[in-house]
Amino acid sequence: MKIVMNPIKVYAVCDQNGNIKPIACCLEENGENIKINLELQGTEEQKVVGRIMINFFCRCLLGGCEQVIVLRYDVKEHRWYLYKI
């Protein structure tokens, strides 16, 4: 897996307990936004330089191949990043 840490648009839902579940994201390819459906495989919370980050391990189809990507959510800033691909 390659670390990229790029800001990304993510479609997510929250349950009644406040748990976040990403369901899709948008990647830019050749100047076009491509919506990619996600299947959540697991999560991991960690502190990075004093900030709480949640890593979401998601399965998706990229270029016709099934891959696992990692999305990172910054809890304080409410920002999503494509962390690993």
PADOTI-641565 format. One record per atom (N, C-alpha, C): residue number from 1; x, y, z; atom name. Coordinates in pm, whole numbers, plus 50000, padded with zeros to 5 digits. Each point is the difference from the previous one (the first is absolute). Layout:
{seq = NUM	u = X	v = Y	w = Z	atom = CA}
...
REM end
This chain:
{seq = 1	u = 50084	v = 49881	w = 50000	atom = N}
{seq = 1	u = 49916	v = 50119	w = 50000	atom = CA}
{seq = 1	u = 50088	v = 50124	w = 50000	atom = C}
{seq = 2	u = 49954	v = 50100	w = 49930	atom = N}
{seq = 2	u = 50073	v = 50125	w = 49986	atom = CA}
{seq = 2	u = 49929	v = 50109	w = 50082	atom = C}
{seq = 3	u = 50073	v = 50074	w = 50082	atom = N}
{seq = 3	u = 49942	v = 50110	w = 50078	atom = CA}
{seq = 3	u = 49990	v = 50123	w = 49910	atom = C}
{seq = 4	u = 49879	v = 50057	w = 49992	atom = N}
{seq = 4	u = 49979	v = 50118	w = 49917	atom = CA}
{seq = 4	u = 49952	v = 50121	w = 50080	atom = C}
{seq = 5	u = 49916	v = 49980	w = 50099	atom = N}
{seq = 5	u = 49947	v = 50105	w = 50090	atom = CA}
{seq = 5	u = 49948	v = 50122	w = 49925	atom = C}
{seq = 6	u = 49911	v = 49977	w = 49903	atom = N}
{seq = 6	u = 49936	v = 50108	w = 49922	atom = CA}
{seq = 6	u = 49859	v = 50025	w = 50052	atom = C}
{seq = 7	u = 49958	v = 50128	w = 50008	atom = N}
{seq = 7	u = 49860	v = 50029	w = 50036	atom = CA}
{seq = 7	u = 49907	v = 49936	w = 49898	atom = C}
{seq = 8	u = 49883	v = 49954	w = 50046	atom = N}
{seq = 8	u = 49908	v = 49929	w = 49912	atom = CA}
{seq = 8	u = 49856	v = 50028	w = 50042	atom = C}
{seq = 9	u = 49909	v = 49993	w = 49903	atom = N}
{seq = 9	u = 49856	v = 50012	w = 50029	atom = CA}
{seq = 9	u = 49949	v = 49861	w = 50035	atom = C}
{seq = 10	u = 49927	v = 49990	w = 50112	atom = N}
{seq = 10	u = 49947	v = 49872	w = 50045	atom = CA}
{seq = 10	u = 49852	v = 50014	w = 50032	atom = C}
{seq = 11	u = 49922	v = 49903	w = 49956	atom = N}
{seq = 11	u = 49860	v = 49989	w = 50037	atom = CA}
{seq = 11	u = 49994	v = 49901	w = 50117	atom = C}
{seq = 12	u = 49944	v = 50043	w = 50112	atom = N}
{seq = 12	u = 49996	v = 49915	w = 50119	atom = CA}
{seq = 12	u = 49865	v = 50012	w = 50069	atom = C}
{seq = 13	u = 49968	v = 49900	w = 50079	atom = N}
{seq = 13	u = 49879	v = 50002	w = 50082	atom = CA}
{seq = 13	u = 50041	v = 49981	w = 50146	atom = C}
{seq = 14	u = 49917	v = 50051	w = 50088	atom = N}
{seq = 14	u = 50022	v = 49984	w = 50144	atom = CA}
{seq = 14	u = 49880	v = 49929	w = 50060	atom = C}
{seq = 15	u = 50028	v = 49909	w = 50095	atom = N}
{seq = 15	u = 49888	v = 49934	w = 50067	atom = CA}
{seq = 15	u = 49958	v = 50081	w = 50121	atom = C}
{seq = 16	u = 49901	v = 49951	w = 50074	atom = N}
{seq = 16	u = 49946	v = 50073	w = 50114	atom = CA}
{seq = 16	u = 50100	v = 50016	w = 50114	atom = C}
{seq = 17	u = 50109	v = 49921	w = 49998	atom = N}
{seq = 17	u = 50104	v = 50011	w = 50102	atom = CA}
{seq = 17	u = 50115	v = 50090	w = 49956	atom = C}
{seq = 18	u = 49991	v = 50056	w = 49880	atom = N}
{seq = 18	u = 50104	v = 50089	w = 49950	atom = CA}
{seq = 18	u = 50113	v = 49932	w = 49927	atom = C}
{seq = 19	u = 49989	v = 49869	w = 49976	atom = N}
{seq = 19	u = 50103	v = 49927	w = 49926	atom = CA}
{seq = 19	u = 49993	v = 50035	w = 49852	atom = C}
{seq = 20	u = 50115	v = 50027	w = 49940	atom = N}
{seq = 20	u = 50008	v = 50040	w = 49860	atom = CA}
{seq = 20	u = 50029	v = 49878	w = 49913	atom = C}
{seq = 21	u = 49932	v = 49995	w = 49884	atom = N}
{seq = 21	u = 50025	v = 49892	w = 49904	atom = CA}
{seq = 21	u = 50010	v = 50061	w = 49860	atom = C}
{seq = 22	u = 50121	v = 50001	w = 49941	atom = N}
{seq = 22	u = 50011	v = 50049	w = 49862	atom = CA}
{seq = 22	u = 49934	v = 49903	w = 49904	atom = C}
{seq = 23	u = 49925	v = 50054	w = 49903	atom = N}
{seq = 23	u = 49932	v = 49913	w = 49903	atom = CA}
{seq = 23	u = 50049	v = 50023	w = 49857	atom = C}
{seq = 24	u = 50059	v = 50118	w = 49974	atom = N}
{seq = 24	u = 50053	v = 50029	w = 49867	atom = CA}
{seq = 24	u = 50099	v = 50116	w = 50010	atom = C}
{seq = 25	u = 50085	v = 50012	w = 49900	atom = N}
{seq = 25	u = 50093	v = 50113	w = 49993	atom = CA}
{seq = 25	u = 50015	v = 50043	w = 49855	atom = C}
{seq = 26	u = 50055	v = 50118	w = 49979	atom = N}
{seq = 26	u = 50024	v = 50052	w = 49866	atom = CA}
{seq = 26	u = 50150	v = 50013	w = 49977	atom = C}
{seq = 27	u = 50048	v = 49937	w = 49895	atom = N}
{seq = 27	u = 50139	v = 50014	w = 49959	atom = CA}
{seq = 27	u = 50003	v = 50078	w = 49870	atom = C}
{seq = 28	u = 50100	v = 50084	w = 49985	atom = N}
{seq = 28	u = 50014	v = 50076	w = 49877	atom = CA}
{seq = 28	u = 50096	v = 49927	w = 49907	atom = C}
{seq = 29	u = 49953	v = 49975	w = 49879	atom = N}
{seq = 29	u = 50081	v = 49931	w = 49900	atom = CA}
{seq = 29	u = 49983	v = 50070	w = 49866	atom = C}
{seq = 30	u = 50109	v = 50048	w = 49945	atom = N}
{seq = 30	u = 49998	v = 50073	w = 49872	atom = CA}
{seq = 30	u = 49903	v = 50118	w = 50003	atom = C}
{seq = 31	u = 49998	v = 50073	w = 50112	atom = N}
{seq = 31	u = 49913	v = 50116	w = 50013	atom = CA}
{seq = 31	u = 49855	v = 49969	w = 50027	atom = C}
{seq = 32	u = 49966	v = 49873	w = 50017	atom = N}
{seq = 32	u = 49862	v = 49957	w = 50026	atom = CA}
{seq = 32	u = 49989	v = 49941	w = 50138	atom = C}
{seq = 33	u = 49888	v = 50026	w = 50069	atom = N}
{seq = 33	u = 49973	v = 49937	w = 50128	atom = CA}
{seq = 33	u = 49933	v = 49866	w = 49976	atom = C}
{seq = 34	u = 50055	v = 49896	w = 50062	atom = N}
{seq = 34	u = 49945	v = 49866	w = 49987	atom = CA}
{seq = 34	u = 49953	v = 49954	w = 50137	atom = C}
{seq = 35	u = 49871	v = 49963	w = 50009	atom = N}
{seq = 35	u = 49945	v = 49950	w = 50127	atom = CA}
{seq = 35	u = 50033	v = 49853	w = 50014	atom = C}
{seq = 36	u = 50055	v = 49964	w = 50116	atom = N}
{seq = 36	u = 50038	v = 49862	w = 50029	atom = CA}
{seq = 36	u = 49925	v = 49953	w = 50123	atom = C}
{seq = 37	u = 49924	v = 49892	w = 49986	atom = N}
{seq = 37	u = 49928	v = 49941	w = 50114	atom = CA}
{seq = 37	u = 50099	v = 49926	w = 50090	atom = C}
{seq = 38	u = 49976	v = 50010	w = 50130	atom = N}
{seq = 38	u = 50090	v = 49941	w = 50099	atom = CA}
{seq = 38	u = 49928	v = 49895	w = 50084	atom = C}
{seq = 39	u = 50074	v = 49899	w = 50040	atom = N}
{seq = 39	u = 49951	v = 49899	w = 50094	atom = CA}
{seq = 39	u = 50094	v = 50004	w = 50120	atom = C}
{seq = 40	u = 49948	v = 50043	w = 50114	atom = N}
{seq = 40	u = 50083	v = 50015	w = 50121	atom = CA}
{seq = 40	u = 50042	v = 49863	w = 50052	atom = C}
{seq = 41	u = 50132	v = 49985	w = 50022	atom = N}
{seq = 41	u = 50056	v = 49875	w = 50051	atom = CA}
{seq = 41	u = 50038	v = 50010	w = 50148	atom = C}
{seq = 42	u = 50032	v = 50122	w = 50045	atom = N}
{seq = 42	u = 50039	v = 50017	w = 50140	atom = CA}
{seq = 42	u = 50047	v = 50142	w = 50026	atom = C}
{seq = 43	u = 50018	v = 50032	w = 50128	atom = N}
{seq = 43	u = 50047	v = 50133	w = 50039	atom = CA}
{seq = 43	u = 50110	v = 49987	w = 50104	atom = C}
{seq = 44	u = 50074	v = 50109	w = 50014	atom = N}
{seq = 44	u = 50107	v = 50006	w = 50100	atom = CA}
{seq = 44	u = 50016	v = 50146	w = 50039	atom = C}
{seq = 45	u = 49998	v = 50028	w = 50129	atom = N}
{seq = 45	u = 50018	v = 50136	w = 50049	atom = CA}
{seq = 45	u = 50143	v = 50015	w = 50048	atom = C}
{seq = 46	u = 50062	v = 50116	w = 49967	atom = N}
{seq = 46	u = 50136	v = 50024	w = 50048	atom = CA}
{seq = 46	u = 50022	v = 50149	w = 50019	atom = C}
{seq = 47	u = 50100	v = 50031	w = 50083	atom = N}
{seq = 47	u = 50039	v = 50139	w = 50022	atom = CA}
{seq = 47	u = 50121	v = 50029	w = 49914	atom = C}
{seq = 48	u = 49992	v = 50108	w = 49923	atom = N}
{seq = 48	u = 50110	v = 50043	w = 49915	atom = CA}
{seq = 48	u = 50031	v = 50145	w = 50036	atom = C}
{seq = 49	u = 50115	v = 50023	w = 50057	atom = N}
{seq = 49	u = 50042	v = 50133	w = 50043	atom = CA}
{seq = 49	u = 49890	v = 50066	w = 50085	atom = C}
{seq = 50	u = 49946	v = 49926	w = 50094	atom = N}
{seq = 50	u = 49899	v = 50051	w = 50092	atom = CA}
{seq = 50	u = 49860	v = 50010	w = 49943	atom = C}
{seq = 51	u = 49979	v = 49959	w = 49877	atom = N}
{seq = 51	u = 49868	v = 50005	w = 49936	atom = CA}
{seq = 51	u = 49943	v = 49859	w = 49990	atom = C}
{seq = 52	u = 49870	v = 49988	w = 50023	atom = N}
{seq = 52	u = 49935	v = 49871	w = 49987	atom = CA}
{seq = 52	u = 49962	v = 49979	w = 49853	atom = C}
{seq = 53	u = 50048	v = 49890	w = 49943	atom = N}
{seq = 53	u = 49970	v = 49964	w = 49862	atom = CA}
{seq = 53	u = 49934	v = 49862	w = 50001	atom = C}
{seq = 54	u = 49903	v = 49981	w = 49913	atom = N}
{seq = 54	u = 49938	v = 49869	w = 49984	atom = CA}
{seq = 54	u = 50034	v = 49950	w = 49861	atom = C}
{seq = 55	u = 50061	v = 49883	w = 49992	atom = N}
{seq = 55	u = 50032	v = 49937	w = 49873	atom = CA}
{seq = 55	u = 49888	v = 49904	w = 49964	atom = C}
{seq = 56	u = 49949	v = 50010	w = 49877	atom = N}
{seq = 56	u = 49895	v = 49914	w = 49949	atom = CA}
{seq = 56	u = 50058	v = 49914	w = 49889	atom = C}
{seq = 57	u = 50000	v = 49869	w = 50021	atom = N}
{seq = 57	u = 50050	v = 49906	w = 49900	atom = CA}
{seq = 57	u = 49882	v = 49959	w = 49914	atom = C}
{seq = 58	u = 50005	v = 50036	w = 49871	atom = N}
{seq = 58	u = 49887	v = 49980	w = 49911	atom = CA}
{seq = 58	u = 50040	v = 49920	w = 49876	atom = C}
{seq = 59	u = 49910	v = 49915	w = 49955	atom = N}
{seq = 59	u = 50017	v = 49924	w = 49877	atom = CA}
{seq = 59	u = 49924	v = 50074	w = 49890	atom = C}
{seq = 60	u = 50061	v = 50010	w = 49881	atom = N}
{seq = 60	u = 49936	v = 50069	w = 49888	atom = CA}
{seq = 60	u = 50052	v = 49944	w = 49868	atom = C}
{seq = 61	u = 49936	v = 50042	w = 49892	atom = N}
{seq = 61	u = 50044	v = 49963	w = 49865	atom = CA}
{seq = 61	u = 50070	v = 50120	w = 49938	atom = C}
{seq = 62	u = 50128	v = 49985	w = 49969	atom = N}
{seq = 62	u = 50078	v = 50104	w = 49935	atom = CA}
{seq = 62	u = 50059	v = 49944	w = 49872	atom = C}
{seq = 63	u = 49964	v = 50058	w = 49889	atom = N}
{seq = 63	u = 50052	v = 49953	w = 49871	atom = CA}
{seq = 63	u = 49964	v = 49856	w = 49970	atom = C}
{seq = 64	u = 49884	v = 49956	w = 50046	atom = N}
{seq = 64	u = 49956	v = 49864	w = 49976	atom = CA}
{seq = 64	u = 50058	v = 49897	w = 50095	atom = C}
{seq = 65	u = 50087	v = 50044	w = 50092	atom = N}
{seq = 65	u = 50061	v = 49909	w = 50098	atom = CA}
{seq = 65	u = 49950	v = 50033	w = 50140	atom = C}
{seq = 66	u = 49975	v = 49897	w = 50078	atom = N}
{seq = 66	u = 49960	v = 50020	w = 50139	atom = CA}
{seq = 66	u = 50123	v = 50035	w = 50083	atom = C}
{seq = 67	u = 49991	v = 50110	w = 50076	atom = N}
{seq = 67	u = 50113	v = 50045	w = 50082	atom = CA}
{seq = 67	u = 49951	v = 50040	w = 50138	atom = C}
{seq = 68	u = 50094	v = 50004	w = 50094	atom = N}
{seq = 68	u = 49972	v = 50054	w = 50132	atom = CA}
{seq = 68	u = 50070	v = 50136	w = 50007	atom = C}
{seq = 69	u = 49924	v = 50102	w = 50038	atom = N}
{seq = 69	u = 50057	v = 50133	w = 50021	atom = CA}
{seq = 69	u = 49975	v = 50040	w = 50144	atom = C}
{seq = 70	u = 50077	v = 50097	w = 50048	atom = N}
{seq = 70	u = 49984	v = 50049	w = 50136	atom = CA}
{seq = 70	u = 49964	v = 50148	w = 49992	atom = C}
{seq = 71	u = 49884	v = 50035	w = 50056	atom = N}
{seq = 71	u = 49959	v = 50138	w = 50013	atom = CA}
{seq = 71	u = 50028	v = 50043	w = 50143	atom = C}
{seq = 72	u = 50041	v = 50123	w = 50017	atom = N}
{seq = 72	u = 50030	v = 50051	w = 50135	atom = CA}
{seq = 72	u = 49909	v = 50120	w = 50026	atom = C}
{seq = 73	u = 49936	v = 49999	w = 50118	atom = N}
{seq = 73	u = 49912	v = 50109	w = 50041	atom = CA}
{seq = 73	u = 50061	v = 50073	w = 50117	atom = C}
{seq = 74	u = 50020	v = 50132	w = 49986	atom = N}
{seq = 74	u = 50052	v = 50085	w = 50107	atom = CA}
{seq = 74	u = 49880	v = 50046	w = 50082	atom = C}
{seq = 75	u = 49988	v = 49951	w = 50122	atom = N}
{seq = 75	u = 49883	v = 50026	w = 50084	atom = CA}
{seq = 75	u = 49986	v = 50149	w = 50033	atom = C}
{seq = 76	u = 50109	v = 50068	w = 50033	atom = N}
{seq = 76	u = 49993	v = 50141	w = 50038	atom = CA}
{seq = 76	u = 49967	v = 50090	w = 49881	atom = C}
{seq = 77	u = 50061	v = 49976	w = 49887	atom = N}
{seq = 77	u = 49980	v = 50085	w = 49882	atom = CA}
{seq = 77	u = 49884	v = 49955	w = 49911	atom = C}
{seq = 78	u = 49944	v = 49881	w = 50026	atom = N}
{seq = 78	u = 49891	v = 49944	w = 49919	atom = CA}
{seq = 78	u = 50040	v = 49992	w = 49853	atom = C}
{seq = 79	u = 50121	v = 49947	w = 49974	atom = N}
{seq = 79	u = 50053	v = 49988	w = 49864	atom = CA}
{seq = 79	u = 50033	v = 49855	w = 49968	atom = C}
{seq = 80	u = 49976	v = 49964	w = 49875	atom = N}
{seq = 80	u = 50030	v = 49866	w = 49950	atom = CA}
{seq = 80	u = 50125	v = 50005	w = 49913	atom = C}
{seq = 81	u = 50080	v = 49894	w = 50008	atom = N}
{seq = 81	u = 50120	v = 49986	w = 49918	atom = CA}
{seq = 81	u = 50005	v = 49860	w = 49941	atom = C}
{seq = 82	u = 50047	v = 49992	w = 49876	atom = N}
{seq = 82	u = 50037	v = 49871	w = 49944	atom = CA}
{seq = 82	u = 50139	v = 49973	w = 50054	atom = C}
{seq = 83	u = 50010	v = 49909	w = 50094	atom = N}
{seq = 83	u = 50125	v = 49979	w = 50073	atom = CA}
{seq = 83	u = 50092	v = 49899	w = 49928	atom = C}
{seq = 84	u = 49947	v = 49883	w = 49969	atom = N}
{seq = 84	u = 50080	v = 49897	w = 49933	atom = CA}
{seq = 84	u = 49921	v = 49940	w = 49885	atom = C}
{seq = 85	u = 50072	v = 49970	w = 49894	atom = N}
{seq = 85	u = 49937	v = 49936	w = 49885	atom = CA}
{seq = 85	u = 50090	v = 49889	w = 49948	atom = C}
REM end
